[in-house]
Amino acid sequence: MSERDREIDSWNQRLQNVADDQYAKEQEIRRQKQLLDEVDVIHNRNNRLFDALGSTWHRDREMAVFLDTQQHDYQRKHFHVVDGMAEEQVRLEQEKRALLEKESDYYAARRKVALGGEQA
């Protein structure tokens, strides 16, 4: 096997590793989106629960204030969770773009080796 063939094989292995990393990143992105969907479902259920409790206890001022406070605390925590998930989504997308750039660079390097060092 010539030096050129070994170098091309090396680039092919790197490309395979990047493809594996891209697949894993896509799985991670899909899972993150599923989690966000689940958080939305839970959020909607909690809002319906607070509405039902509020309509049941609206005449009891103390209970109405308690429920309002609880709902406000829940909304604040929900916002922080969703905000954190959005930041995670941005990070994952940046990592995905970096992998695509790496793949492109590897293809260019392999092409250069295949053409005998000439720029394609």
The first five atom37 places (N, CA, C, CB, O) and aatype in JSON, in Angstrom:
{
  "aatype": [12, 15, 6, 1, 3, 1, 6, 9, 3, 15, 17, 2, 5, 1, 10, 5, 2, 19, 0, 3, 3, 5, 18, 0, 11, 6, 5, 6, 9, 1, 1, 5, 11, 5, 10, 10, 3, 6, 19, 3, 19, 9, 8, 2, 1, 2, 2, 1, 10, 13, 3, 0, 10, 7, 15, 16, 17, 8, 1, 3, 1, 6, 12, 0, 19, 13, 10, 3, 16, 5, 5, 8, 3, 18, 5, 1, 11, 8, 13, 8, 19, 19, 3, 7, 12, 0, 6, 6, 5, 19, 1, 10, 6, 5, 6, 11, 1, 0, 10, 10, 6, 11, 6, 15, 3, 18, 18, 0, 0, 1, 1, 11, 19, 0, 10, 7, 7, 6, 5, 0],
  "atom_mask": [
    [1, 1, 1, 1, 1],
    [1, 1, 1, 1, 1],
    [1, 1, 1, 1, 1],
    [1, 1, 1, 1, 1],
    [1, 1, 1, 1, 1],
    [1, 1, 1, 1, 1],
    [1, 1, 1, 1, 1],
    [1, 1, 1, 1, 1],
    [1, 1, 1, 1, 1],
    [1, 1, 1, 1, 1],
    [1, 1, 1, 1, 1],
    [1, 1, 1, 1, 1],
    [1, 1, 1, 1, 1],
    [1, 1, 1, 1, 1],
    [1, 1, 1, 1, 1],
    [1, 1, 1, 1, 1],
    [1, 1, 1, 1, 1],
    [1, 1, 1, 1, 1],
    [1, 1, 1, 1, 1],
    [1, 1, 1, 1, 1],
    [1, 1, 1, 1, 1],
    [1, 1, 1, 1, 1],
    [1, 1, 1, 1, 1],
    [1, 1, 1, 1, 1],
    [1, 1, 1, 1, 1],
    [1, 1, 1, 1, 1],
    [1, 1, 1, 1, 1],
    [1, 1, 1, 1, 1],
    [1, 1, 1, 1, 1],
    [1, 1, 1, 1, 1],
    [1, 1, 1, 1, 1],
    [1, 1, 1, 1, 1],
    [1, 1, 1, 1, 1],
    [1, 1, 1, 1, 1],
    [1, 1, 1, 1, 1],
    [1, 1, 1, 1, 1],
    [1, 1, 1, 1, 1],
    [1, 1, 1, 1, 1],
    [1, 1, 1, 1, 1],
    [1, 1, 1, 1, 1],
    [1, 1, 1, 1, 1],
    [1, 1, 1, 1, 1],
    [1, 1, 1, 1, 1],
    [1, 1, 1, 1, 1],
    [1, 1, 1, 1, 1],
    [1, 1, 1, 1, 1],
    [1, 1, 1, 1, 1],
    [1, 1, 1, 1, 1],
    [1, 1, 1, 1, 1],
    [1, 1, 1, 1, 1],
    [1, 1, 1, 1, 1],
    [1, 1, 1, 1, 1],
    [1, 1, 1, 1, 1],
    [1, 1, 1, 0, 1],
    [1, 1, 1, 1, 1],
    [1, 1, 1, 1, 1],
    [1, 1, 1, 1, 1],
    [1, 1, 1, 1, 1],
    [1, 1, 1, 1, 1],
    [1, 1, 1, 1, 1],
    [1, 1, 1, 1, 1],
    [1, 1, 1, 1, 1],
    [1, 1, 1, 1, 1],
    [1, 1, 1, 1, 1],
    [1, 1, 1, 1, 1],
    [1, 1, 1, 1, 1],
    [1, 1, 1, 1, 1],
    [1, 1, 1, 1, 1],
    [1, 1, 1, 1, 1],
    [1, 1, 1, 1, 1],
    [1, 1, 1, 1, 1],
    [1, 1, 1, 1, 1],
    [1, 1, 1, 1, 1],
    [1, 1, 1, 1, 1],
    [1, 1, 1, 1, 1],
    [1, 1, 1, 1, 1],
    [1, 1, 1, 1, 1],
    [1, 1, 1, 1, 1],
    [1, 1, 1, 1, 1],
    [1, 1, 1, 1, 1],
    [1, 1, 1, 1, 1],
    [1, 1, 1, 1, 1],
    [1, 1, 1, 1, 1],
    [1, 1, 1, 0, 1],
    [1, 1, 1, 1, 1],
    [1, 1, 1, 1, 1],
    [1, 1, 1, 1, 1],
    [1, 1, 1, 1, 1],
    [1, 1, 1, 1, 1],
    [1, 1, 1, 1, 1],
    [1, 1, 1, 1, 1],
    [1, 1, 1, 1, 1],
    [1, 1, 1, 1, 1],
    [1, 1, 1, 1, 1],
    [1, 1, 1, 1, 1],
    [1, 1, 1, 1, 1],
    [1, 1, 1, 1, 1],
    [1, 1, 1, 1, 1],
    [1, 1, 1, 1, 1],
    [1, 1, 1, 1, 1],
    [1, 1, 1, 1, 1],
    [1, 1, 1, 1, 1],
    [1, 1, 1, 1, 1],
    [1, 1, 1, 1, 1],
    [1, 1, 1, 1, 1],
    [1, 1, 1, 1, 1],
    [1, 1, 1, 1, 1],
    [1, 1, 1, 1, 1],
    [1, 1, 1, 1, 1],
    [1, 1, 1, 1, 1],
    [1, 1, 1, 1, 1],
    [1, 1, 1, 1, 1],
    [1, 1, 1, 1, 1],
    [1, 1, 1, 1, 1],
    [1, 1, 1, 1, 1],
    [1, 1, 1, 0, 1],
    [1, 1, 1, 0, 1],
    [1, 1, 1, 1, 1],
    [1, 1, 1, 1, 1],
    [1, 1, 1, 1, 1]
  ],
  "atom_positions": [
    [[0.86, -1.18, 0.0], [0.0, 0.0, 0.0], [0.9, 1.24, 0.0], [-0.97, 0.0, 1.24], [1.84, 1.34, 0.79]],
    [[0.61, 2.15, -0.87], [1.44, 3.35, -1.0], [1.12, 4.33, 0.14], [1.2, 4.02, -2.37], [0.12, 4.22, 0.84]],
    [[2.02, 5.27, 0.28], [1.85, 6.31, 1.31], [0.55, 7.09, 1.06], [3.07, 7.27, 1.33], [-0.17, 7.42, 1.99]],
    [[0.28, 7.38, -0.2], [-0.94, 8.1, -0.56], [-2.18, 7.3, -0.15], [-0.96, 8.39, -2.08], [-3.13, 7.86, 0.41]],
    [[-2.17, 6.0, -0.41], [-3.31, 5.15, -0.04], [-3.52, 5.11, 1.47], [-3.11, 3.73, -0.58], [-4.65, 5.16, 1.95]],
    [[-2.41, 5.03, 2.21], [-2.51, 5.03, 3.67], [-3.08, 6.35, 4.18], [-1.13, 4.77, 4.31], [-3.9, 6.38, 5.1]],
    [[-2.64, 7.44, 3.56], [-3.14, 8.75, 3.99], [-4.62, 8.91, 3.64], [-2.31, 9.88, 3.33], [-5.39, 9.47, 4.42]],
    [[-5.01, 8.41, 2.49], [-6.43, 8.46, 2.11], [-7.24, 7.6, 3.06], [-6.62, 7.98, 0.64], [-8.33, 8.0, 3.48]],
    [[-6.73, 6.42, 3.41], [-7.43, 5.57, 4.39], [-7.56, 6.28, 5.74], [-6.68, 4.24, 4.58], [-8.58, 6.17, 6.41]],
    [[-6.52, 7.0, 6.11], [-6.55, 7.76, 7.37], [-7.66, 8.82, 7.32], [-5.18, 8.43, 7.65], [-8.41, 8.99, 8.28]],
    [[-7.76, 9.54, 6.2], [-8.82, 10.53, 6.06], [-10.19, 9.87, 6.02], [-8.6, 11.38, 4.8], [-11.16, 10.41, 6.56]],
    [[-10.28, 8.72, 5.38], [-11.56, 7.99, 5.36], [-11.99, 7.6, 6.77], [-11.45, 6.73, 4.47], [-13.17, 7.68, 7.11]],
    [[-11.03, 7.17, 7.59], [-11.34, 6.81, 8.98], [-11.8, 8.04, 9.76], [-10.11, 6.17, 9.66], [-12.75, 7.96, 10.53]],
    [[-11.13, 9.16, 9.55], [-11.54, 10.4, 10.21], [-12.95, 10.8, 9.78], [-10.54, 11.54, 9.9], [-13.76, 11.24, 10.59]],
    [[-13.23, 10.64, 8.48], [-14.56, 10.96, 7.98], [-15.61, 10.04, 8.6], [-14.61, 10.85, 6.46], [-16.71, 10.48, 8.93]],
    [[-15.27, 8.76, 8.77], [-16.2, 7.83, 9.41], [-16.45, 8.24, 10.86], [-15.66, 6.39, 9.34], [-17.58, 8.18, 11.34]],
    [[-15.4, 8.64, 11.55], [-15.55, 9.09, 12.94], [-16.43, 10.33, 13.03], [-14.18, 9.38, 13.56], [-17.27, 10.45, 13.92]],
    [[-16.24, 11.26, 12.1], [-17.07, 12.47, 12.08], [-18.53, 12.09, 11.79], [-16.55, 13.49, 11.02], [-19.45, 12.63, 12.41]],
    [[-18.73, 11.16, 10.86], [-20.1, 10.73, 10.54], [-20.76, 10.1, 11.78], [-20.09, 9.71, 9.36], [-21.94, 10.33, 12.04]],
    [[-19.99, 9.31, 12.53], [-20.52, 8.72, 13.76], [-20.87, 9.81, 14.78], [-19.5, 7.74, 14.36], [-21.9, 9.75, 15.44]],
    [[-20.0, 10.8, 14.89], [-20.25, 11.91, 15.81], [-21.49, 12.7, 15.38], [-19.03, 12.85, 15.88], [-22.29, 13.12, 16.21]],
    [[-21.65, 12.89, 14.06], [-22.82, 13.6, 13.55], [-24.1, 12.83, 13.86], [-22.69, 13.83, 12.03], [-25.11, 13.42, 14.24]],
    [[-24.06, 11.52, 13.7], [-25.23, 10.7, 14.0], [-25.59, 10.82, 15.49], [-24.97, 9.21, 13.63], [-26.75, 10.99, 15.84]],
    [[-24.58, 10.73, 16.34], [-24.82, 10.85, 17.79], [-25.37, 12.23, 18.12], [-23.51, 10.59, 18.58], [-26.26, 12.36, 18.97]],
    [[-24.86, 13.27, 17.47], [-25.34, 14.63, 17.73], [-26.79, 14.78, 17.27], [-24.44, 15.67, 17.01], [-27.58, 15.42, 17.96]],
    [[-27.14, 14.2, 16.13], [-28.53, 14.24, 15.65], [-29.45, 13.54, 16.65], [-28.64, 13.58, 14.25], [-30.55, 14.02, 16.92]],
    [[-29.01, 12.41, 17.17], [-29.81, 11.7, 18.18], [-30.01, 12.58, 19.41], [-29.13, 10.37, 18.58], [-31.11, 12.65, 19.96]],
    [[-28.95, 13.25, 19.83], [-29.02, 14.13, 21.0], [-29.97, 15.3, 20.74], [-27.61, 14.66, 21.35], [-30.74, 15.69, 21.62]],
    [[-29.92, 15.86, 19.54], [-30.81, 16.97, 19.18], [-32.26, 16.49, 19.17], [-30.43, 17.56, 17.8], [-33.14, 17.19, 19.67]],
    [[-32.5, 15.31, 18.61], [-33.87, 14.76, 18.59], [-34.39, 14.54, 20.0], [-33.92, 13.44, 17.81], [-35.54, 14.85, 20.31]],
    [[-33.54, 14.0, 20.86], [-33.94, 13.75, 22.26], [-34.24, 15.07, 22.97], [-32.83, 12.98, 23.01], [-35.18, 15.15, 23.75]],
    [[-33.44, 16.08, 22.7], [-33.67, 17.4, 23.31], [-35.03, 17.96, 22.87], [-32.54, 18.38, 22.92], [-35.76, 18.53, 23.68]],
    [[-35.36, 17.78, 21.6], [-36.65, 18.26, 21.1], [-37.8, 17.48, 21.73], [-36.7, 18.16, 19.57], [-38.85, 18.04, 22.04]],
    [[-37.61, 16.17, 21.91], [-38.63, 15.36, 22.58], [-38.83, 15.82, 24.01], [-38.25, 13.87, 22.54], [-39.97, 15.91, 24.49]],
    [[-37.75, 16.11, 24.7], [-37.85, 16.59, 26.08], [-38.6, 17.92, 26.14], [-36.46, 16.75, 26.69], [-39.43, 18.13, 27.03]],
    [[-38.33, 18.8, 25.2], [-39.03, 20.08, 25.16], [-40.52, 19.87, 24.91], [-38.42, 21.0, 24.08], [-41.35, 20.56, 25.5]],
    [[-40.85, 18.93, 24.03], [-42.26, 18.61, 23.79], [-42.92, 18.09, 25.07], [-42.39, 17.57, 22.66], [-44.05, 18.46, 25.39]],
    [[-42.2, 17.23, 25.8], [-42.73, 16.7, 27.05], [-42.92, 17.8, 28.09], [-41.81, 15.62, 27.6], [-43.91, 17.8, 28.83]],
    [[-41.99, 18.72, 28.15], [-42.11, 19.86, 29.07], [-43.33, 20.69, 28.71], [-40.82, 20.73, 29.04], [-44.05, 21.15, 29.6]],
    [[-43.57, 20.89, 27.42], [-44.75, 21.64, 26.99], [-46.05, 20.94, 27.39], [-44.73, 21.84, 25.47], [-46.99, 21.59, 27.83]],
    [[-46.09, 19.62, 27.25], [-47.28, 18.86, 27.64], [-47.53, 19.01, 29.14], [-47.13, 17.36, 27.27], [-48.65, 19.25, 29.57]],
    [[-46.49, 18.86, 29.92], [-46.61, 19.0, 31.37], [-47.02, 20.42, 31.74], [-45.28, 18.64, 32.07], [-47.85, 20.62, 32.63]],
    [[-46.45, 21.39, 31.06], [-46.8, 22.8, 31.32], [-48.29, 23.04, 31.05], [-45.93, 23.75, 30.43], [-48.97, 23.68, 31.85]],
    [[-48.78, 22.54, 29.95], [-50.2, 22.71, 29.63], [-51.1, 22.02, 30.66], [-50.5, 22.17, 28.22], [-52.14, 22.56, 31.05]],
    [[-50.7, 20.84, 31.1], [-51.47, 20.14, 32.14], [-51.48, 20.93, 33.44], [-50.89, 18.73, 32.38], [-52.51, 21.05, 34.1]],
    [[-50.32, 21.47, 33.81], [-50.24, 22.25, 35.04], [-51.09, 23.51, 34.95], [-48.78, 22.62, 35.34], [-51.75, 23.89, 35.92]],
    [[-51.08, 24.15, 33.81], [-51.93, 25.35, 33.64], [-53.41, 25.0, 33.78], [-51.68, 26.0, 32.28], [-54.17, 25.73, 34.42]],
    [[-53.81, 23.87, 33.19], [-55.21, 23.44, 33.33], [-55.53, 23.12, 34.8], [-55.5, 22.2, 32.44], [-56.63, 23.42, 35.28]],
    [[-54.59, 22.51, 35.49], [-54.79, 22.2, 36.91], [-54.95, 23.48, 37.73], [-53.61, 21.36, 37.45], [-55.86, 23.58, 38.55]],
    [[-54.06, 24.46, 37.5], [-54.17, 25.72, 38.23], [-55.49, 26.42, 37.92], [-52.99, 26.64, 37.89], [-56.12, 27.0, 38.8]],
    [[-55.92, 26.35, 36.65], [-57.21, 26.96, 36.29], [-58.36, 26.27, 37.01], [-57.43, 26.89, 34.75], [-59.26, 26.92, 37.53]],
    [[-58.32, 24.94, 37.04], [-59.39, 24.19, 37.71], [-59.4, 24.48, 39.21], [-59.22, 22.67, 37.46], [-60.45, 24.7, 39.8]],
    [[-58.23, 24.47, 39.82], [-58.14, 24.78, 41.25], [-58.6, 26.21, 41.53], [-56.71, 24.57, 41.76], [-59.31, 26.47, 42.5]],
    [[-58.19, 27.14, 40.67], [-58.58, 28.54, 40.85], [-60.08, 28.72, 40.75], [0.0, 0.0, 0.0], [-60.66, 29.49, 41.51]],
    [[-60.71, 28.02, 39.81], [-62.16, 28.18, 39.67], [-62.89, 27.53, 40.84], [-62.64, 27.57, 38.33], [-63.99, 27.95, 41.2]],
    [[-62.29, 26.51, 41.43], [-62.9, 25.85, 42.58], [-62.76, 26.69, 43.85], [-62.28, 24.46, 42.79], [-63.68, 26.77, 44.66]],
    [[-61.6, 27.31, 44.02], [-61.3, 28.01, 45.26], [-61.35, 29.54, 45.13], [-59.94, 27.6, 45.75], [-60.84, 30.24, 46.01]],
    [[-61.94, 30.06, 44.07], [-61.9, 31.51, 43.85], [-62.59, 32.32, 44.94], [-62.52, 31.83, 42.52], [-62.28, 33.5, 45.12]],
    [[-63.5, 31.73, 45.66], [-64.23, 32.48, 46.71], [-63.46, 32.54, 48.03], [-65.6, 31.85, 46.95], [-63.71, 33.4, 48.87]],
    [[-62.51, 31.61, 48.2], [-61.7, 31.61, 49.41], [-60.45, 32.45, 49.12], [-61.31, 30.13, 49.86], [-59.53, 32.0, 48.43]],
    [[-60.42, 33.66, 49.65], [-59.36, 34.62, 49.34], [-57.98, 34.07, 49.7], [-59.6, 35.93, 50.09], [-57.03, 34.21, 48.92]],
    [[-57.85, 33.45, 50.85], [-56.56, 32.94, 51.28], [-56.07, 31.85, 50.32], [-56.65, 32.4, 52.72], [-54.9, 31.84, 49.93]],
    [[-56.96, 30.94, 49.95], [-56.58, 29.87, 49.03], [-56.29, 30.42, 47.63], [-57.7, 28.81, 48.96], [-55.38, 29.94, 46.96]],
    [[-57.04, 31.42, 47.2], [-56.81, 32.04, 45.89], [-55.42, 32.69, 45.84], [-57.91, 33.08, 45.58], [-54.72, 32.57, 44.84]],
    [[-55.04, 33.36, 46.9], [-53.72, 33.98, 46.96], [-52.64, 32.9, 46.97], [-53.58, 34.88, 48.21], [-51.63, 33.02, 46.28]],
    [[-52.86, 31.85, 47.75], [-51.9, 30.74, 47.8], [-51.72, 30.13, 46.4], [-52.37, 29.66, 48.8], [-50.6, 29.93, 45.95]],
    [[-52.82, 29.85, 45.73], [-52.75, 29.25, 44.39], [-52.06, 30.19, 43.4], [-54.14, 28.9, 43.88], [-51.28, 29.75, 42.56]],
    [[-52.35, 31.47, 43.51], [-51.71, 32.45, 42.63], [-50.2, 32.47, 42.85], [-52.31, 33.85, 42.85], [-49.42, 32.53, 41.9]],
    [[-49.79, 32.43, 44.1], [-48.36, 32.4, 44.43], [-47.71, 31.13, 43.89], [-48.16, 32.49, 45.96], [-46.62, 31.18, 43.32]],
    [[-48.37, 30.01, 44.07], [-47.84, 28.74, 43.58], [-47.72, 28.75, 42.06], [-48.73, 27.57, 44.04], [-46.73, 28.28, 41.49]],
    [[-48.75, 29.28, 41.41], [-48.71, 29.33, 39.95], [-47.59, 30.25, 39.47], [-50.07, 29.82, 39.4], [-46.89, 29.93, 38.5]],
    [[-47.4, 31.37, 40.14], [-46.31, 32.28, 39.77], [-44.96, 31.59, 39.94], [-46.37, 33.57, 40.64], [-44.1, 31.69, 39.06]],
    [[-44.76, 30.9, 41.05], [-43.5, 30.16, 41.28], [-43.3, 29.1, 40.2], [-43.5, 29.51, 42.67], [-42.2, 28.93, 39.67]],
    [[-44.37, 28.39, 39.88], [-44.28, 27.37, 38.84], [-43.9, 28.0, 37.5], [-45.63, 26.6, 38.72], [-43.03, 27.49, 36.79]],
    [[-44.55, 29.12, 37.15], [-44.27, 29.77, 35.87], [-42.79, 30.21, 35.79], [-45.2, 30.99, 35.67], [-42.15, 30.08, 34.76]],
    [[-42.29, 30.73, 36.9], [-40.89, 31.17, 36.95], [-39.95, 29.98, 36.74], [-40.59, 31.87, 38.3], [-38.99, 30.07, 35.97]],
    [[-40.21, 28.89, 37.44], [-39.37, 27.69, 37.29], [-39.48, 27.12, 35.87], [-39.77, 26.61, 38.32], [-38.48, 26.69, 35.29]],
    [[-40.68, 27.12, 35.33], [-40.87, 26.64, 33.97], [-40.06, 27.48, 32.98], [-42.37, 26.66, 33.59], [-39.42, 26.94, 32.09]],
    [[-40.1, 28.79, 33.16], [-39.34, 29.67, 32.27], [-37.85, 29.33, 32.34], [-39.56, 31.15, 32.65], [-37.19, 29.27, 31.3]],
    [[-37.31, 29.1, 33.54], [-35.89, 28.79, 33.68], [-35.56, 27.45, 33.01], [-35.5, 28.75, 35.17], [-34.51, 27.31, 32.39]],
    [[-36.44, 26.48, 33.15], [-36.21, 25.18, 32.52], [-36.2, 25.33, 31.0], [-37.3, 24.16, 32.95], [-35.29, 24.83, 30.33]],
    [[-37.21, 26.01, 30.46], [-37.3, 26.17, 29.01], [-36.13, 27.01, 28.49], [-38.65, 26.82, 28.63], [-35.59, 26.72, 27.43]],
    [[-35.75, 28.03, 29.23], [-34.62, 28.86, 28.83], [-33.34, 28.03, 28.78], [-34.45, 30.04, 29.79], [-32.55, 28.14, 27.84]],
    [[-33.14, 27.21, 29.8], [-31.97, 26.32, 29.82], [-31.98, 25.33, 28.67], [0.0, 0.0, 0.0], [-30.94, 25.04, 28.08]],
    [[-33.16, 24.82, 28.36], [-33.27, 23.89, 27.24], [-33.0, 24.59, 25.91], [-34.67, 23.24, 27.23], [-32.41, 24.0, 25.01]],
    [[-33.42, 25.83, 25.79], [-33.16, 26.59, 24.56], [-31.66, 26.83, 24.4], [-33.93, 27.94, 24.58], [-31.12, 26.73, 23.3]],
    [[-30.99, 27.15, 25.49], [-29.54, 27.33, 25.45], [-28.85, 26.03, 25.05], [-29.01, 27.82, 26.8], [-27.89, 26.04, 24.28]],
    [[-29.33, 24.93, 25.58], [-28.78, 23.61, 25.23], [-28.99, 23.33, 23.74], [-29.43, 22.5, 26.1], [-28.11, 22.79, 23.08]],
    [[-30.16, 23.69, 23.23], [-30.46, 23.48, 21.81], [-29.5, 24.29, 20.94], [-31.93, 23.88, 21.5], [-29.01, 23.79, 19.93]],
    [[-29.23, 25.52, 21.33], [-28.29, 26.36, 20.58], [-26.9, 25.73, 20.61], [-28.25, 27.8, 21.18], [-26.21, 25.69, 19.59]],
    [[-26.48, 25.25, 21.77], [-25.16, 24.62, 21.89], [-25.07, 23.39, 20.99], [-24.89, 24.22, 23.36], [-24.07, 23.19, 20.3]],
    [[-26.11, 22.57, 20.99], [-26.11, 21.37, 20.16], [-26.06, 21.72, 18.68], [-27.35, 20.52, 20.45], [-25.35, 21.06, 17.91]],
    [[-26.79, 22.74, 18.28], [-26.77, 23.15, 16.87], [-25.39, 23.7, 16.48], [-27.86, 24.22, 16.61], [-24.94, 23.47, 15.36]],
    [[-24.73, 24.4, 17.38], [-23.38, 24.9, 17.11], [-22.41, 23.73, 16.96], [-22.9, 25.85, 18.24], [-21.56, 23.74, 16.07]],
    [[-22.54, 22.74, 17.81], [-21.69, 21.56, 17.71], [-21.95, 20.81, 16.41], [-21.91, 20.63, 18.91], [-21.03, 20.3, 15.78]],
    [[-23.21, 20.76, 16.0], [-23.56, 20.1, 14.74], [-22.91, 20.83, 13.57], [-25.1, 20.06, 14.56], [-22.35, 20.2, 12.67]],
    [[-22.97, 22.18, 13.57], [-22.34, 22.96, 12.5], [-20.82, 22.75, 12.49], [-22.67, 24.47, 12.68], [-20.21, 22.65, 11.43]],
    [[-20.22, 22.68, 13.67], [-18.78, 22.45, 13.75], [-18.41, 21.1, 13.15], [-18.3, 22.54, 15.21], [-17.39, 20.97, 12.48]],
    [[-19.24, 20.1, 13.4], [-18.98, 18.78, 12.82], [-19.12, 18.81, 11.29], [-19.94, 17.73, 13.41], [-18.34, 18.17, 10.58]],
    [[-20.1, 19.55, 10.8], [-20.25, 19.68, 9.34], [-19.04, 20.38, 8.73], [-21.54, 20.46, 9.0], [-18.57, 19.98, 7.65]],
    [[-18.53, 21.4, 9.4], [-17.34, 22.09, 8.91], [-16.13, 21.18, 8.93], [-17.07, 23.34, 9.73], [-15.31, 21.18, 8.01]],
    [[-16.01, 20.4, 10.0], [-14.91, 19.46, 10.11], [-14.98, 18.43, 8.98], [-14.93, 18.75, 11.49], [-13.97, 18.1, 8.37]],
    [[-16.19, 17.95, 8.71], [-16.37, 16.98, 7.63], [-15.94, 17.59, 6.3], [-17.85, 16.52, 7.57], [-15.24, 16.95, 5.51]],
    [[-16.36, 18.81, 6.06], [-15.99, 19.49, 4.81], [-14.47, 19.64, 4.7], [-16.67, 20.87, 4.74], [-13.9, 19.41, 3.64]],
    [[-13.83, 20.01, 5.79], [-12.37, 20.14, 5.8], [-11.7, 18.81, 5.53], [-11.88, 20.7, 7.14], [-10.71, 18.75, 4.79]],
    [[-12.22, 17.73, 6.11], [-11.65, 16.4, 5.89], [-11.8, 15.96, 4.44], [-12.32, 15.38, 6.82], [-10.88, 15.39, 3.86]],
    [[-12.97, 16.23, 3.86], [-13.16, 15.89, 2.45], [-12.17, 16.65, 1.57], [-14.62, 16.19, 2.01], [-11.59, 16.09, 0.64]],
    [[-11.98, 17.92, 1.87], [-11.04, 18.73, 1.09], [-9.62, 18.19, 1.24], [-11.09, 20.2, 1.54], [-8.88, 18.11, 0.26]],
    [[-9.23, 17.81, 2.45], [-7.89, 17.28, 2.69], [-7.72, 15.94, 1.97], [-7.63, 17.11, 4.2], [-6.67, 15.69, 1.37]],
    [[-8.72, 15.1, 2.02], [-8.64, 13.8, 1.34], [-8.54, 14.0, -0.17], [-9.88, 12.93, 1.69], [-7.78, 13.32, -0.85]],
    [[-9.32, 14.95, -0.69], [-9.3, 15.24, -2.13], [-7.91, 15.74, -2.54], [-10.39, 16.3, -2.49], [-7.4, 15.37, -3.6]],
    [[-7.31, 16.55, -1.69], [-5.97, 17.07, -1.99], [-4.95, 15.93, -2.04], [-5.54, 18.11, -0.93], [-4.1, 15.89, -2.93]],
    [[-5.04, 15.01, -1.1], [-4.14, 13.87, -1.09], [-4.38, 13.0, -2.33], [-4.33, 13.03, 0.21], [-3.43, 12.54, -2.97]],
    [[-5.65, 12.77, -2.65], [-6.0, 11.92, -3.79], [-5.49, 12.5, -5.11], [-7.53, 11.73, -3.86], [-5.14, 11.78, -6.04]],
    [[-5.45, 13.84, -5.17], [-4.98, 14.5, -6.39], [-3.48, 14.73, -6.38], [-5.7, 15.84, -6.58], [-2.94, 15.44, -7.23]],
    [[-2.82, 14.15, -5.42], [-1.36, 14.24, -5.37], [-0.83, 15.54, -4.82], [0.0, 0.0, 0.0], [0.24, 16.01, -5.2]],
    [[-1.59, 16.12, -3.92], [-1.13, 17.36, -3.29], [-1.58, 18.6, -4.0], [0.0, 0.0, 0.0], [-1.34, 19.72, -3.54]],
    [[-2.24, 18.43, -5.15], [-2.73, 19.59, -5.89], [-4.01, 20.1, -5.23], [-2.98, 19.24, -7.38], [-4.77, 19.33, -4.64]],
    [[-4.23, 21.38, -5.34], [-5.46, 21.95, -4.79], [-6.58, 21.69, -5.79], [-5.31, 23.49, -4.51], [-6.43, 21.92, -6.99]],
    [[-7.71, 21.2, -5.28], [-8.84, 20.88, -6.17], [-9.59, 22.11, -6.59], [-9.8, 19.93, -5.49], [-10.56, 22.02, -7.34]]
  ]
}
